Amino acid sequence: MRAYQKILPEILARGASLMAISPQSPDKSQATLLKNFLQYEVLSDLGNVVARRYGLVYRFPGWVRELYISLGVNLPEYNADESWELPMAGTFVIGVDGRIVTGYADSDPRNRLEPQAILDALR
């Protein structure tokens, strides 16, 4: 998210906008925005409605839930639902016609679309 923040001026200069969509509650999304000094919108996708439309949602197996709970991570508190579901990290450049120009999704949230690929897609 911070890497995308760094290219925000170039995105805006190309007449585009940037937003993030998170399954977190609006309060938690706002906290993420402030914590990371983001100057773009972070929208809440409660219940993963949008992520599900992109086919990105996965459910945590029971053993992972137990591990998270044992580590003090309460996913339902962050996401304001009891589903124990998360979206894969995805980045999409969507054209003015609503079509996806380029996209990237990975089950490892550390892997993201390179910022340069976003800028290239906006050309």
Phi and psi restraints in degrees (range 20) as a CNS / XPLOR table:
assign (resid 1 and name C) (resid 2 and name N)
       (resid 2 and name CA) (resid 2 and name C) 1.0 -69.4 20.0 2
assign (resid 2 and name N) (resid 2 and name CA)
       (resid 2 and name C) (resid 3 and name N) 1.0 -36.3 20.0 2
assign (resid 2 and name C) (resid 3 and name N)
       (resid 3 and name CA) (resid 3 and name C) 1.0 -62.9 20.0 2
assign (resid 3 and name N) (resid 3 and name CA)
       (resid 3 and name C) (resid 4 and name N) 1.0 -37.3 20.0 2
assign (resid 3 and name C) (resid 4 and name N)
       (resid 4 and name CA) (resid 4 and name C) 1.0 -71.2 20.0 2
assign (resid 4 and name N) (resid 4 and name CA)
       (resid 4 and name C) (resid 5 and name N) 1.0 -33.4 20.0 2
assign (resid 4 and name C) (resid 5 and name N)
       (resid 5 and name CA) (resid 5 and name C) 1.0 -59.6 20.0 2
assign (resid 5 and name N) (resid 5 and name CA)
       (resid 5 and name C) (resid 6 and name N) 1.0 -38.8 20.0 2
assign (resid 5 and name C) (resid 6 and name N)
       (resid 6 and name CA) (resid 6 and name C) 1.0 -63.5 20.0 2
assign (resid 6 and name N) (resid 6 and name CA)
       (resid 6 and name C) (resid 7 and name N) 1.0 -31.5 20.0 2
assign (resid 6 and name C) (resid 7 and name N)
       (resid 7 and name CA) (resid 7 and name C) 1.0 -96.7 20.0 2
assign (resid 7 and name N) (resid 7 and name CA)
       (resid 7 and name C) (resid 8 and name N) 1.0 4.9 20.0 2
assign (resid 7 and name C) (resid 8 and name N)
       (resid 8 and name CA) (resid 8 and name C) 1.0 -54.2 20.0 2
assign (resid 8 and name N) (resid 8 and name CA)
       (resid 8 and name C) (resid 9 and name N) 1.0 -44.6 20.0 2
assign (resid 8 and name C) (resid 9 and name N)
       (resid 9 and name CA) (resid 9 and name C) 1.0 -58.4 20.0 2
assign (resid 9 and name N) (resid 9 and name CA)
       (resid 9 and name C) (resid 10 and name N) 1.0 -37.7 20.0 2
assign (resid 9 and name C) (resid 10 and name N)
       (resid 10 and name CA) (resid 10 and name C) 1.0 -70.3 20.0 2
assign (resid 10 and name N) (resid 10 and name CA)
       (resid 10 and name C) (resid 11 and name N) 1.0 -36.0 20.0 2
assign (resid 10 and name C) (resid 11 and name N)
       (resid 11 and name CA) (resid 11 and name C) 1.0 -62.6 20.0 2
assign (resid 11 and name N) (resid 11 and name CA)
       (resid 11 and name C) (resid 12 and name N) 1.0 -48.6 20.0 2
assign (resid 11 and name C) (resid 12 and name N)
       (resid 12 and name CA) (resid 12 and name C) 1.0 -64.1 20.0 2
assign (resid 12 and name N) (resid 12 and name CA)
       (resid 12 and name C) (resid 13 and name N) 1.0 -37.8 20.0 2
assign (resid 12 and name C) (resid 13 and name N)
       (resid 13 and name CA) (resid 13 and name C) 1.0 -63.3 20.0 2
assign (resid 13 and name N) (resid 13 and name CA)
       (resid 13 and name C) (resid 14 and name N) 1.0 -24.2 20.0 2
assign (resid 13 and name C) (resid 14 and name N)
       (resid 14 and name CA) (resid 14 and name C) 1.0 -89.7 20.0 2
assign (resid 14 and name N) (resid 14 and name CA)
       (resid 14 and name C) (resid 15 and name N) 1.0 7.4 20.0 2
assign (resid 14 and name C) (resid 15 and name N)
       (resid 15 and name CA) (resid 15 and name C) 1.0 79.8 20.0 2
assign (resid 15 and name N) (resid 15 and name CA)
       (resid 15 and name C) (resid 16 and name N) 1.0 15.6 20.0 2
assign (resid 15 and name C) (resid 16 and name N)
       (resid 16 and name CA) (resid 16 and name C) 1.0 -105.8 20.0 2
assign (resid 16 and name N) (resid 16 and name CA)
       (resid 16 and name C) (resid 17 and name N) 1.0 175.4 20.0 2
assign (resid 16 and name C) (resid 17 and name N)
       (resid 17 and name CA) (resid 17 and name C) 1.0 -132.3 20.0 2
assign (resid 17 and name N) (resid 17 and name CA)
       (resid 17 and name C) (resid 18 and name N) 1.0 165.2 20.0 2
assign (resid 17 and name C) (resid 18 and name N)
       (resid 18 and name CA) (resid 18 and name C) 1.0 -130.0 20.0 2
assign (resid 18 and name N) (resid 18 and name CA)
       (resid 18 and name C) (resid 19 and name N) 1.0 135.5 20.0 2
assign (resid 18 and name C) (resid 19 and name N)
       (resid 19 and name CA) (resid 19 and name C) 1.0 -147.2 20.0 2
assign (resid 19 and name N) (resid 19 and name CA)
       (resid 19 and name C) (resid 20 and name N) 1.0 152.8 20.0 2
assign (resid 19 and name C) (resid 20 and name N)
       (resid 20 and name CA) (resid 20 and name C) 1.0 -111.6 20.0 2
assign (resid 20 and name N) (resid 20 and name CA)
       (resid 20 and name C) (resid 21 and name N) 1.0 149.0 20.0 2
assign (resid 20 and name C) (resid 21 and name N)
       (resid 21 and name CA) (resid 21 and name C) 1.0 -124.9 20.0 2
assign (resid 21 and name N) (resid 21 and name CA)
       (resid 21 and name C) (resid 22 and name N) 1.0 127.3 20.0 2
assign (resid 21 and name C) (resid 22 and name N)
       (resid 22 and name CA) (resid 22 and name C) 1.0 -130.9 20.0 2
assign (resid 22 and name N) (resid 22 and name CA)
       (resid 22 and name C) (resid 23 and name N) 1.0 147.4 20.0 2
assign (resid 22 and name C) (resid 23 and name N)
       (resid 23 and name CA) (resid 23 and name C) 1.0 -77.5 20.0 2
assign (resid 23 and name N) (resid 23 and name CA)
       (resid 23 and name C) (resid 24 and name N) 1.0 -2.3 20.0 2
assign (resid 23 and name C) (resid 24 and name N)
       (resid 24 and name CA) (resid 24 and name C) 1.0 -68.0 20.0 2
assign (resid 24 and name N) (resid 24 and name CA)
       (resid 24 and name C) (resid 25 and name N) 1.0 155.9 20.0 2
assign (resid 24 and name C) (resid 25 and name N)
       (resid 25 and name CA) (resid 25 and name C) 1.0 -61.8 20.0 2
assign (resid 25 and name N) (resid 25 and name CA)
       (resid 25 and name C) (resid 26 and name N) 1.0 158.8 20.0 2
assign (resid 25 and name C) (resid 26 and name N)
       (resid 26 and name CA) (resid 26 and name C) 1.0 -54.8 20.0 2
assign (resid 26 and name N) (resid 26 and name CA)
       (resid 26 and name C) (resid 27 and name N) 1.0 -38.8 20.0 2
assign (resid 26 and name C) (resid 27 and name N)
       (resid 27 and name CA) (resid 27 and name C) 1.0 -64.2 20.0 2
assign (resid 27 and name N) (resid 27 and name CA)
       (resid 27 and name C) (resid 28 and name N) 1.0 -43.0 20.0 2
assign (resid 27 and name C) (resid 28 and name N)
       (resid 28 and name CA) (resid 28 and name C) 1.0 -69.2 20.0 2
assign (resid 28 and name N) (resid 28 and name CA)
       (resid 28 and name C) (resid 29 and name N) 1.0 -37.4 20.0 2
assign (resid 28 and name C) (resid 29 and name N)
       (resid 29 and name CA) (resid 29 and name C) 1.0 -63.0 20.0 2
assign (resid 29 and name N) (resid 29 and name CA)
       (resid 29 and name C) (resid 30 and name N) 1.0 -41.5 20.0 2
assign (resid 29 and name C) (resid 30 and name N)
       (resid 30 and name CA) (resid 30 and name C) 1.0 -63.5 20.0 2
assign (resid 30 and name N) (resid 30 and name CA)
       (resid 30 and name C) (resid 31 and name N) 1.0 -39.5 20.0 2
assign (resid 30 and name C) (resid 31 and name N)
       (resid 31 and name CA) (resid 31 and name C) 1.0 -63.6 20.0 2
assign (resid 31 and name N) (resid 31 and name CA)
       (resid 31 and name C) (resid 32 and name N) 1.0 -40.0 20.0 2
assign (resid 31 and name C) (resid 32 and name N)
       (resid 32 and name CA) (resid 32 and name C) 1.0 -62.2 20.0 2
assign (resid 32 and name N) (resid 32 and name CA)
       (resid 32 and name C) (resid 33 and name N) 1.0 -43.3 20.0 2
assign (resid 32 and name C) (resid 33 and name N)
       (resid 33 and name CA) (resid 33 and name C) 1.0 -59.5 20.0 2
assign (resid 33 and name N) (resid 33 and name CA)
       (resid 33 and name C) (resid 34 and name N) 1.0 -47.8 20.0 2
assign (resid 33 and name C) (resid 34 and name N)
       (resid 34 and name CA) (resid 34 and name C) 1.0 -69.4 20.0 2
assign (resid 34 and name N) (resid 34 and name CA)
       (resid 34 and name C) (resid 35 and name N) 1.0 -42.0 20.0 2
assign (resid 34 and name C) (resid 35 and name N)
       (resid 35 and name CA) (resid 35 and name C) 1.0 -61.4 20.0 2
assign (resid 35 and name N) (resid 35 and name CA)
       (resid 35 and name C) (resid 36 and name N) 1.0 -37.3 20.0 2
assign (resid 35 and name C) (resid 36 and name N)
       (resid 36 and name CA) (resid 36 and name C) 1.0 -98.9 20.0 2
assign (resid 36 and name N) (resid 36 and name CA)
       (resid 36 and name C) (resid 37 and name N) 1.0 6.2 20.0 2
assign (resid 36 and name C) (resid 37 and name N)
       (resid 37 and name CA) (resid 37 and name C) 1.0 54.6 20.0 2
assign (resid 37 and name N) (resid 37 and name CA)
       (resid 37 and name C) (resid 38 and name N) 1.0 43.4 20.0 2
assign (resid 37 and name C) (resid 38 and name N)
       (resid 38 and name CA) (resid 38 and name C) 1.0 -83.3 20.0 2
assign (resid 38 and name N) (resid 38 and name CA)
       (resid 38 and name C) (resid 39 and name N) 1.0 138.1 20.0 2
assign (resid 38 and name C) (resid 39 and name N)
       (resid 39 and name CA) (resid 39 and name C) 1.0 -110.1 20.0 2
assign (resid 39 and name N) (resid 39 and name CA)
       (resid 39 and name C) (resid 40 and name N) 1.0 21.9 20.0 2
assign (resid 39 and name C) (resid 40 and name N)
       (resid 40 and name CA) (resid 40 and name C) 1.0 -125.8 20.0 2
assign (resid 40 and name N) (resid 40 and name CA)
       (resid 40 and name C) (resid 41 and name N) 1.0 164.2 20.0 2
assign (resid 40 and name C) (resid 41 and name N)
       (resid 41 and name CA) (resid 41 and name C) 1.0 -71.6 20.0 2
assign (resid 41 and name N) (resid 41 and name CA)
       (resid 41 and name C) (resid 42 and name N) 1.0 139.9 20.0 2
assign (resid 41 and name C) (resid 42 and name N)
       (resid 42 and name CA) (resid 42 and name C) 1.0 -117.3 20.0 2
assign (resid 42 and name N) (resid 42 and name CA)
       (resid 42 and name C) (resid 43 and name N) 1.0 109.6 20.0 2
assign (resid 42 and name C) (resid 43 and name N)
       (resid 43 and name CA) (resid 43 and name C) 1.0 -93.6 20.0 2
assign (resid 43 and name N) (resid 43 and name CA)
       (resid 43 and name C) (resid 44 and name N) 1.0 150.3 20.0 2
assign (resid 43 and name C) (resid 44 and name N)
       (resid 44 and name CA) (resid 44 and name C) 1.0 -96.7 20.0 2
assign (resid 44 and name N) (resid 44 and name CA)
       (resid 44 and name C) (resid 45 and name N) 1.0 126.4 20.0 2
assign (resid 44 and name C) (resid 45 and name N)
       (resid 45 and name CA) (resid 45 and name C) 1.0 -108.1 20.0 2
assign (resid 45 and name N) (resid 45 and name CA)
       (resid 45 and name C) (resid 46 and name N) 1.0 72.6 20.0 2
assign (resid 45 and name C) (resid 46 and name N)
       (resid 46 and name CA) (resid 46 and name C) 1.0 -61.2 20.0 2
assign (resid 46 and name N) (resid 46 and name CA)
       (resid 46 and name C) (resid 47 and name N) 1.0 131.5 20.0 2
assign (resid 46 and name C) (resid 47 and name N)
       (resid 47 and name CA) (resid 47 and name C) 1.0 76.2 20.0 2
assign (resid 47 and name N) (resid 47 and name CA)
       (resid 47 and name C) (resid 48 and name N) 1.0 7.9 20.0 2
assign (resid 47 and name C) (resid 48 and name N)
       (resid 48 and name CA) (resid 48 and name C) 1.0 57.6 20.0 2
assign (resid 48 and name N) (resid 48 and name CA)
       (resid 48 and name C) (resid 49 and name N) 1.0 34.7 20.0 2
assign (resid 48 and name C) (resid 49 and name N)
       (resid 49 and name CA) (resid 49 and name C) 1.0 -61.6 20.0 2
assign (resid 49 and name N) (resid 49 and name CA)
       (resid 49 and name C) (resid 50 and name N) 1.0 -48.6 20.0 2
assign (resid 49 and name C) (resid 50 and name N)
       (resid 50 and name CA) (resid 50 and name C) 1.0 -69.0 20.0 2
assign (resid 50 and name N) (resid 50 and name CA)
       (resid 50 and name C) (resid 51 and name N) 1.0 -46.7 20.0 2
assign (resid 50 and name C) (resid 51 and name N)
       (resid 51 and name CA) (resid 51 and name C) 1.0 -58.5 20.0 2
assign (resid 51 and name N) (resid 51 and name CA)
       (resid 51 and name C) (resid 52 and name N) 1.0 -37.6 20.0 2
assign (resid 51 and name C) (resid 52 and name N)
       (resid 52 and name CA) (resid 52 and name C) 1.0 -64.4 20.0 2
assign (resid 52 and name N) (resid 52 and name CA)
       (resid 52 and name C) (resid 53 and name N) 1.0 -37.2 20.0 2
assign (resid 52 and name C) (resid 53 and name N)
       (resid 53 and name CA) (resid 53 and name C) 1.0 -64.9 20.0 2
assign (resid 53 and name N) (resid 53 and name CA)
       (resid 53 and name C) (resid 54 and name N) 1.0 -27.4 20.0 2
assign (resid 53 and name C) (resid 54 and name N)
       (resid 54 and name CA) (resid 54 and name C) 1.0 -91.1 20.0 2
assign (resid 54 and name N) (resid 54 and name CA)
       (resid 54 and name C) (resid 55 and name N) 1.0 0.8 20.0 2
assign (resid 54 and name C) (resid 55 and name N)
       (resid 55 and name CA) (resid 55 and name C) 1.0 71.0 20.0 2
assign (resid 55 and name N) (resid 55 and name CA)
       (resid 55 and name C) (resid 56 and name N) 1.0 31.4 20.0 2
assign (resid 55 and name C) (resid 56 and name N)
       (resid 56 and name CA) (resid 56 and name C) 1.0 -105.6 20.0 2
assign (resid 56 and name N) (resid 56 and name CA)
       (resid 56 and name C) (resid 57 and name N) 1.0 -0.4 20.0 2
assign (resid 56 and name C) (resid 57 and name N)
       (resid 57 and name CA) (resid 57 and name C) 1.0 -88.5 20.0 2
assign (resid 57 and name N) (resid 57 and name CA)
       (resid 57 and name C) (resid 58 and name N) 1.0 137.8 20.0 2
assign (resid 57 and name C) (resid 58 and name N)
       (resid 58 and name CA) (resid 58 and name C) 1.0 -133.4 20.0 2
assign (resid 58 and name N) (resid 58 and name CA)
       (resid 58 and name C) (resid 59 and name N) 1.0 153.0 20.0 2
assign (resid 58 and name C) (resid 59 and name N)
       (resid 59 and name CA) (resid 59 and name C) 1.0 -103.5 20.0 2
assign (resid 59 and name N) (resid 59 and name CA)
       (resid 59 and name C) (resid 60 and name N) 1.0 137.4 20.0 2
assign (resid 59 and name C) (resid 60 and name N)
       (resid 60 and name CA) (resid 60 and name C) 1.0 -71.5 20.0 2
assign (resid 60 and name N) (resid 60 and name CA)
       (resid 60 and name C) (resid 61 and name N) 1.0 131.2 20.0 2
assign (resid 60 and name C) (resid 61 and name N)
       (resid 61 and name CA) (resid 61 and name C) 1.0 -67.6 20.0 2
assign (resid 61 and name N) (resid 61 and name CA)
       (resid 61 and name C) (resid 62 and name N) 1.0 159.4 20.0 2
assign (resid 61 and name C) (resid 62 and name N)
       (resid 62 and name CA) (resid 62 and name C) 1.0 -53.6 20.0 2
assign (resid 62 and name N) (resid 62 and name CA)
       (resid 62 and name C) (resid 63 and name N) 1.0 -40.5 20.0 2
assign (resid 62 and name C) (resid 63 and name N)
       (resid 63 and name CA) (resid 63 and name C) 1.0 -67.3 20.0 2
assign (resid 63 and name N) (resid 63 and name CA)
       (resid 63 and name C) (resid 64 and name N) 1.0 -31.3 20.0 2
assign (resid 63 and name C) (resid 64 and name N)
       (resid 64 and name CA) (resid 64 and name C) 1.0 -72.6 20.0 2
assign (resid 64 and name N) (resid 64 and name CA)
       (resid 64 and name C) (resid 65 and name N) 1.0 -39.3 20.0 2
assign (resid 64 and name C) (resid 65 and name N)
       (resid 65 and name CA) (resid 65 and name C) 1.0 -57.5 20.0 2
assign (resid 65 and name N) (resid 65 and name CA)
       (resid 65 and name C) (resid 66 and name N) 1.0 -47.6 20.0 2
assign (resid 65 and name C) (resid 66 and name N)
       (resid 66 and name CA) (resid 66 and name C) 1.0 -60.7 20.0 2
assign (resid 66 and name N) (resid 66 and name CA)
       (resid 66 and name C) (resid 67 and name N) 1.0 -40.7 20.0 2
assign (resid 66 and name C) (resid 67 and name N)
       (resid 67 and name CA) (resid 67 and name C) 1.0 -62.2 20.0 2
assign (resid 67 and name N) (resid 67 and name CA)
       (resid 67 and name C) (resid 68 and name N) 1.0 -48.4 20.0 2
assign (resid 67 and name C) (resid 68 and name N)
       (resid 68 and name CA) (resid 68 and name C) 1.0 -58.0 20.0 2
assign (resid 68 and name N) (resid 68 and name CA)
       (resid 68 and name C) (resid 69 and name N) 1.0 -46.2 20.0 2
assign (resid 68 and name C) (resid 69 and name N)
       (resid 69 and name CA) (resid 69 and name C) 1.0 -60.7 20.0 2
assign (resid 69 and name N) (resid 69 and name CA)
       (resid 69 and name C) (resid 70 and name N) 1.0 -42.7 20.0 2
assign (resid 69 and name C) (resid 70 and name N)
       (resid 70 and name CA) (resid 70 and name C) 1.0 -65.0 20.0 2
assign (resid 70 and name N) (resid 70 and name CA)
       (resid 70 and name C) (resid 71 and name N) 1.0 -26.3 20.0 2
assign (resid 70 and name C) (resid 71 and name N)
       (resid 71 and name CA) (resid 71 and name C) 1.0 -89.3 20.0 2
assign (resid 71 and name N) (resid 71 and name CA)
       (resid 71 and name C) (resid 72 and name N) 1.0 1.5 20.0 2
assign (resid 71 and name C) (resid 72 and name N)
       (resid 72 and name CA) (resid 72 and name C) 1.0 81.5 20.0 2
assign (resid 72 and name N) (resid 72 and name CA)
       (resid 72 and name C) (resid 73 and name N) 1.0 15.3 20.0 2
assign (resid 72 and name C) (resid 73 and name N)
       (resid 73 and name CA) (resid 73 and name C) 1.0 -94.8 20.0 2
assign (resid 73 and name N) (resid 73 and name CA)
       (resid 73 and name C) (resid 74 and name N) 1.0 116.0 20.0 2
assign (resid 73 and name C) (resid 74 and name N)
       (resid 74 and name CA) (resid 74 and name C) 1.0 -107.5 20.0 2
assign (resid 74 and name N) (resid 74 and name CA)
       (resid 74 and name C) (resid 75 and name N) 1.0 85.1 20.0 2
assign (resid 74 and name C) (resid 75 and name N)
       (resid 75 and name CA) (resid 75 and name C) 1.0 -55.8 20.0 2
assign (resid 75 and name N) (resid 75 and name CA)
       (resid 75 and name C) (resid 76 and name N) 1.0 -43.9 20.0 2
assign (resid 75 and name C) (resid 76 and name N)
       (resid 76 and name CA) (resid 76 and name C) 1.0 -58.6 20.0 2
assign (resid 76 and name N) (resid 76 and name CA)
       (resid 76 and name C) (resid 77 and name N) 1.0 -30.2 20.0 2
assign (resid 76 and name C) (resid 77 and name N)
       (resid 77 and name CA) (resid 77 and name C) 1.0 -67.2 20.0 2
assign (resid 77 and name N) (resid 77 and name CA)
       (resid 77 and name C) (resid 78 and name N) 1.0 -41.5 20.0 2
assign (resid 77 and name C) (resid 78 and name N)
       (resid 78 and name CA) (resid 78 and name C) 1.0 -69.3 20.0 2
assign (resid 78 and name N) (resid 78 and name CA)
       (resid 78 and name C) (resid 79 and name N) 1.0 -39.4 20.0 2
assign (resid 78 and name C) (resid 79 and name N)
       (resid 79 and name CA) (resid 79 and name C) 1.0 -98.3 20.0 2
assign (resid 79 and name N) (resid 79 and name CA)
       (resid 79 and name C) (resid 80 and name N) 1.0 -2.4 20.0 2
assign (resid 79 and name C) (resid 80 and name N)
       (resid 80 and name CA) (resid 80 and name C) 1.0 55.8 20.0 2
assign (resid 80 and name N) (resid 80 and name CA)
       (resid 80 and name C) (resid 81 and name N) 1.0 33.0 20.0 2
assign (resid 80 and name C) (resid 81 and name N)
       (resid 81 and name CA) (resid 81 and name C) 1.0 -153.7 20.0 2
assign (resid 81 and name N) (resid 81 and name CA)
       (resid 81 and name C) (resid 82 and name N) 1.0 160.8 20.0 2
assign (resid 81 and name C) (resid 82 and name N)
       (resid 82 and name CA) (resid 82 and name C) 1.0 -98.0 20.0 2
assign (resid 82 and name N) (resid 82 and name CA)
       (resid 82 and name C) (resid 83 and name N) 1.0 16.0 20.0 2
assign (resid 82 and name C) (resid 83 and name N)
       (resid 83 and name CA) (resid 83 and name C) 1.0 -76.7 20.0 2
assign (resid 83 and name N) (resid 83 and name CA)
       (resid 83 and name C) (resid 84 and name N) 1.0 -23.1 20.0 2
assign (resid 83 and name C) (resid 84 and name N)
       (resid 84 and name CA) (resid 84 and name C) 1.0 54.5 20.0 2
assign (resid 84 and name N) (resid 84 and name CA)
       (resid 84 and name C) (resid 85 and name N) 1.0 44.1 20.0 2
assign (resid 84 and name C) (resid 85 and name N)
       (resid 85 and name CA) (resid 85 and name C) 1.0 -119.1 20.0 2
assign (resid 85 and name N) (resid 85 and name CA)
       (resid 85 and name C) (resid 86 and name N) 1.0 147.4 20.0 2
assign (resid 85 and name C) (resid 86 and name N)
       (resid 86 and name CA) (resid 86 and name C) 1.0 -137.4 20.0 2
assign (resid 86 and name N) (resid 86 and name CA)
       (resid 86 and name C) (resid 87 and name N) 1.0 155.5 20.0 2
assign (resid 86 and name C) (resid 87 and name N)
       (resid 87 and name CA) (resid 87 and name C) 1.0 -88.3 20.0 2
assign (resid 87 and name N) (resid 87 and name CA)
       (resid 87 and name C) (resid 88 and name N) 1.0 150.1 20.0 2
assign (resid 87 and name C) (resid 88 and name N)
       (resid 88 and name CA) (resid 88 and name C) 1.0 -66.2 20.0 2
assign (resid 88 and name N) (resid 88 and name CA)
       (resid 88 and name C) (resid 89 and name N) 1.0 151.0 20.0 2
assign (resid 88 and name C) (resid 89 and name N)
       (resid 89 and name CA) (resid 89 and name C) 1.0 -68.0 20.0 2
assign (resid 89 and name N) (resid 89 and name CA)
       (resid 89 and name C) (resid 90 and name N) 1.0 124.0 20.0 2
assign (resid 89 and name C) (resid 90 and name N)
       (resid 90 and name CA) (resid 90 and name C) 1.0 -136.7 20.0 2
assign (resid 90 and name N) (resid 90 and name CA)
       (resid 90 and name C) (resid 91 and name N) 1.0 149.2 20.0 2
assign (resid 90 and name C) (resid 91 and name N)
       (resid 91 and name CA) (resid 91 and name C) 1.0 -132.1 20.0 2
assign (resid 91 and name N) (resid 91 and name CA)
       (resid 91 and name C) (resid 92 and name N) 1.0 131.3 20.0 2
assign (resid 91 and name C) (resid 92 and name N)
       (resid 92 and name CA) (resid 92 and name C) 1.0 -133.9 20.0 2
assign (resid 92 and name N) (resid 92 and name CA)
       (resid 92 and name C) (resid 93 and name N) 1.0 135.4 20.0 2
assign (resid 92 and name C) (resid 93 and name N)
       (resid 93 and name CA) (resid 93 and name C) 1.0 -103.1 20.0 2
assign (resid 93 and name N) (resid 93 and name CA)
       (resid 93 and name C) (resid 94 and name N) 1.0 119.0 20.0 2
assign (resid 93 and name C) (resid 94 and name N)
       (resid 94 and name CA) (resid 94 and name C) 1.0 -113.0 20.0 2
assign (resid 94 and name N) (resid 94 and name CA)
       (resid 94 and name C) (resid 95 and name N) 1.0 126.3 20.0 2
assign (resid 94 and name C) (resid 95 and name N)
       (resid 95 and name CA) (resid 95 and name C) 1.0 -73.1 20.0 2
assign (resid 95 and name N) (resid 95 and name CA)
       (resid 95 and name C) (resid 96 and name N) 1.0 169.4 20.0 2
assign (resid 95 and name C) (resid 96 and name N)
       (resid 96 and name CA) (resid 96 and name C) 1.0 -63.0 20.0 2
assign (resid 96 and name N) (resid 96 and name CA)
       (resid 96 and name C) (resid 97 and name N) 1.0 -20.4 20.0 2
assign (resid 96 and name C) (resid 97 and name N)
       (resid 97 and name CA) (resid 97 and name C) 1.0 -86.8 20.0 2
assign (resid 97 and name N) (resid 97 and name CA)
       (resid 97 and name C) (resid 98 and name N) 1.0 2.6 20.0 2
assign (resid 97 and name C) (resid 98 and name N)
       (resid 98 and name CA) (resid 98 and name C) 1.0 86.8 20.0 2
assign (resid 98 and name N) (resid 98 and name CA)
       (resid 98 and name C) (resid 99 and name N) 1.0 -0.6 20.0 2
assign (resid 98 and name C) (resid 99 and name N)
       (resid 99 and name CA) (resid 99 and name C) 1.0 -88.1 20.0 2
assign (resid 99 and name N) (resid 99 and name CA)
       (resid 99 and name C) (resid 100 and name N) 1.0 147.0 20.0 2
assign (resid 99 and name C) (resid 100 and name N)
       (resid 100 and name CA) (resid 100 and name C) 1.0 -76.3 20.0 2
assign (resid 100 and name N) (resid 100 and name CA)
       (resid 100 and name C) (resid 101 and name N) 1.0 119.2 20.0 2
assign (resid 100 and name C) (resid 101 and name N)
       (resid 101 and name CA) (resid 101 and name C) 1.0 -79.6 20.0 2
assign (resid 101 and name N) (resid 101 and name CA)
       (resid 101 and name C) (resid 102 and name N) 1.0 -45.2 20.0 2
assign (resid 101 and name C) (resid 102 and name N)
       (resid 102 and name CA) (resid 102 and name C) 1.0 -151.6 20.0 2
assign (resid 102 and name N) (resid 102 and name CA)
       (resid 102 and name C) (resid 103 and name N) 1.0 152.0 20.0 2
assign (resid 102 and name C) (resid 103 and name N)
       (resid 103 and name CA) (resid 103 and name C) 1.0 -152.2 20.0 2
assign (resid 103 and name N) (resid 103 and name CA)
       (resid 103 and name C) (resid 104 and name N) 1.0 158.2 20.0 2
assign (resid 103 and name C) (resid 104 and name N)
       (resid 104 and name CA) (resid 104 and name C) 1.0 -152.7 20.0 2
assign (resid 104 and name N) (resid 104 and name CA)
       (resid 104 and name C) (resid 105 and name N) 1.0 134.1 20.0 2
assign (resid 104 and name C) (resid 105 and name N)
       (resid 105 and name CA) (resid 105 and name C) 1.0 -142.0 20.0 2
assign (resid 105 and name N) (resid 105 and name CA)
       (resid 105 and name C) (resid 106 and name N) 1.0 144.8 20.0 2
assign (resid 105 and name C) (resid 106 and name N)
       (resid 106 and name CA) (resid 106 and name C) 1.0 -149.1 20.0 2
assign (resid 106 and name N) (resid 106 and name CA)
       (resid 106 and name C) (resid 107 and name N) 1.0 142.0 20.0 2
assign (resid 106 and name C) (resid 107 and name N)
       (resid 107 and name CA) (resid 107 and name C) 1.0 -71.9 20.0 2
assign (resid 107 and name N) (resid 107 and name CA)
       (resid 107 and name C) (resid 108 and name N) 1.0 -16.5 20.0 2
assign (resid 107 and name C) (resid 108 and name N)
       (resid 108 and name CA) (resid 108 and name C) 1.0 -93.9 20.0 2
assign (resid 108 and name N) (resid 108 and name CA)
       (resid 108 and name C) (resid 109 and name N) 1.0 110.9 20.0 2
assign (resid 108 and name C) (resid 109 and name N)
       (resid 109 and name CA) (resid 109 and name C) 1.0 -65.2 20.0 2
assign (resid 109 and name N) (resid 109 and name CA)
       (resid 109 and name C) (resid 110 and name N) 1.0 -9.1 20.0 2
assign (resid 109 and name C) (resid 110 and name N)
       (resid 110 and name CA) (resid 110 and name C) 1.0 -78.8 20.0 2
assign (resid 110 and name N) (resid 110 and name CA)
       (resid 110 and name C) (resid 111 and name N) 1.0 -17.4 20.0 2
assign (resid 110 and name C) (resid 111 and name N)
       (resid 111 and name CA) (resid 111 and name C) 1.0 -96.8 20.0 2
assign (resid 111 and name N) (resid 111 and name CA)
       (resid 111 and name C) (resid 112 and name N) 1.0 121.3 20.0 2
assign (resid 111 and name C) (resid 112 and name N)
       (resid 112 and name CA) (resid 112 and name C) 1.0 -133.7 20.0 2
assign (resid 112 and name N) (resid 112 and name CA)
       (resid 112 and name C) (resid 113 and name N) 1.0 162.5 20.0 2
assign (resid 112 and name C) (resid 113 and name N)
       (resid 113 and name CA) (resid 113 and name C) 1.0 -62.6 20.0 2
assign (resid 113 and name N) (resid 113 and name CA)
       (resid 113 and name C) (resid 114 and name N) 1.0 131.8 20.0 2
assign (resid 113 and name C) (resid 114 and name N)
       (resid 114 and name CA) (resid 114 and name C) 1.0 -62.8 20.0 2
assign (resid 114 and name N) (resid 114 and name CA)
       (resid 114 and name C) (resid 115 and name N) 1.0 138.2 20.0 2
assign (resid 114 and name C) (resid 115 and name N)
       (resid 115 and name CA) (resid 115 and name C) 1.0 -52.8 20.0 2
assign (resid 115 and name N) (resid 115 and name CA)
       (resid 115 and name C) (resid 116 and name N) 1.0 -38.7 20.0 2
assign (resid 115 and name C) (resid 116 and name N)
       (resid 116 and name CA) (resid 116 and name C) 1.0 -62.3 20.0 2
assign (resid 116 and name N) (resid 116 and name CA)
       (resid 116 and name C) (resid 117 and name N) 1.0 -34.2 20.0 2
assign (resid 116 and name C) (resid 117 and name N)
       (resid 117 and name CA) (resid 117 and name C) 1.0 -65.1 20.0 2
assign (resid 117 and name N) (resid 117 and name CA)
       (resid 117 and name C) (resid 118 and name N) 1.0 -34.2 20.0 2
assign (resid 117 and name C) (resid 118 and name N)
       (resid 118 and name CA) (resid 118 and name C) 1.0 -65.3 20.0 2
assign (resid 118 and name N) (resid 118 and name CA)
       (resid 118 and name C) (resid 119 and name N) 1.0 -48.8 20.0 2
assign (resid 118 and name C) (resid 119 and name N)
       (resid 119 and name CA) (resid 119 and name C) 1.0 -62.1 20.0 2
assign (resid 119 and name N) (resid 119 and name CA)
       (resid 119 and name C) (resid 120 and name N) 1.0 -39.6 20.0 2
assign (resid 119 and name C) (resid 120 and name N)
       (resid 120 and name CA) (resid 120 and name C) 1.0 -62.0 20.0 2
assign (resid 120 and name N) (resid 120 and name CA)
       (resid 120 and name C) (resid 121 and name N) 1.0 -40.2 20.0 2
assign (resid 120 and name C) (resid 121 and name N)
       (resid 121 and name CA) (resid 121 and name C) 1.0 -67.7 20.0 2
assign (resid 121 and name N) (resid 121 and name CA)
       (resid 121 and name C) (resid 122 and name N) 1.0 -25.2 20.0 2
assign (resid 121 and name C) (resid 122 and name N)
       (resid 122 and name CA) (resid 122 and name C) 1.0 -81.1 20.0 2
assign (resid 122 and name N) (resid 122 and name CA)
       (resid 122 and name C) (resid 123 and name N) 1.0 -7.0 20.0 2
